[in-house]
Amino acid sequence: MSDAAPVRDPRPPDAPPPSLAPAAPKVLILTHYFYPETAAVAQFTTEIAQDLARRGCKVTVVTSRAPYQRDAPSLPANDWLGPVRIRRALGARFDKRRLWGRICNLATFVAGAAVELTCGFRGYDGLVVCNAPLLGAVGWLGRLIRRRPYVCIVEDIYPDLAARFGVIGERSLIRRLWDAVNACVYANAAAVITLGERMRATLAASQARAGRPPLAIRVIPSWADGDAIRPLPKAENPFAREHGALGKLTILYSGNMGLAHDLETVIAAADALRDDPRFFFLFIGDGGKRARLVEMAARQRLPNVKFLPYQPVGRLPLSLTCGDVSVVTMEPAAEGLIIPSKIYGSLAAGQAILGLVGEATEVADIIERHQCGIRVSPGDTAALVAALRSLADDPARLSSLQQRARACFESHFRRELALDAYWETILTAIGRGKA
């Protein structure tokens, strides 16, 4: 007999044999915008997909072939982002600044996504539906046809937004049908995720209005890249030097200039402060209101206002830190229905938050809880001007607000915290995690 020691099996006693080890989870993600788009919703979904792939999932993304920016070329139908497969469905490219254009673009993408899901993909374990109006219905259709679970991520609450902004009637047939579809979509989802407590309350109220039982809605806040975007002294920031932000209290707005953002009040404040050389207002981005804002500033010949286009992702660490105060604004009609994603980048950049929002908003809650900025009611130009003058008169207070902003980000809105929560929720939904 041999005296050699027996070979030990390195696997845990309860591990299945190699031939029976579970295959990597296959996750399909539906989202209107994805890489290489730079809009916040695209970056959000791209990072979720990349994180799932890093953790061992096989990830396929179904998105739109039509780009976010209207003057950009169409994107290829098939693509890869590292190990993430990208399949782009056909979608119209009408002018998003017009309501009919947005509706046509969305309708054609939802139809294209439905075709891709029902005809093109069979072997996925679970579906993640990221926010776009009625896109959740595609997840519901996939469950009916493919018998696969789906997770809904609700970033903007429709049809409530459309009703509050007068796009559809509060009691219209379209509103009632849309509510009924949403109620079925959420009730049949393996998990429903939204971005804040006030949004969760709105969704719960909507389900109750539709006569549905309460949902187990999970809140996972959004985030920013806190490693790339960090506080940077303006004197060391070439972007600030290039665009005239040095030596002045720079009020920065960076992001979508859409219908849900009260930016007219910011222009009015710039007009009131036009003769005070301490102030500079910098607007970066695009959207439905941009042309109107540019026209307002030009008509009033404001010497303290500058507009720039969206900046490349690689420039964001400089553009987001070129200000002193970051404007986060939301029209009253949008309260409880959205959270402006720009607040996370602003917190990461160590900017004092100027919340041009109502009291019943997530932004107001963050400002109040963490003492990292000032809240002003939308439309209150006099209060906004007074708030800006108080910050210019008290640099020590401004510095304190900026430090608290970054501390708030570190404690609550780091990317790793959110991605861990998404990983747990998605794996549980597809039966691979802990219940």
Buried (B, 14 or more C-beta within 10 A) or exposed (E): EEEEEEEEEEEEEEEEEEEEEEEBBBBBBBBBBBBBBBBBBBBBBBBBBBBBBBBEBBBBBBBBBBBBEBEEEEBEEEBEBEBBBBBBBBBBBBEBBEBEBBBBBBBBBBBBBBBBBBEEBEEBBBBBBBBBBBBBBBBBBBBEEBEBBBBBBBBBBBBBBBBBBEBBEEEEEEBEEBBEBBBBBBBBBBBBBBBBBBBBBBBBEBBEEBEBEEBEBBEBBBBBBBEEBBBBEBEEBEBBEEBBBBEBBBBBBBBBBBBBBBBBBBBBBBBBBBEBEBBBBBBBBBBBBBEEBBEBBEEBEBEBBBBBEBBEBEEBBBBBBBBBBBBBBBBBBBBBBBBBBBBBBBBBBBBBBBBBBBEEBBBBBBBEEBBBBBBBBBBBBEBBBBBBBEBBEEEEEBEBBBBBBBBBBEEBBBBEEBBBBBBBBBBBBBEBEEE
